[in-house]
């Protein structure tokens, strides 16, 4: 191989390494974005879960209140 061919081959290898590095960085960045989206989804699901549990607690307290009120009315005494 002459020096000109060696220089061209060296440049091609360097370009391939640069492209590989860029692809690697884009892939890692996409993984980071995906991780953030997954974490956001977890946070949203956690918030929905907590709101739902709170609503269930309110509903249970209401149901208990009405049940006790009905018992009071039916038996005319405190339960």
ABEGO torsion letter per residue (X at the ends): XBAAAAAAAAAAAAAAAAAAAAAAAAAAAAAAAAAAAAAAAAAAAAAAAAAAAAAAAAAAAAAAAAAAAAAAAAAGBBX
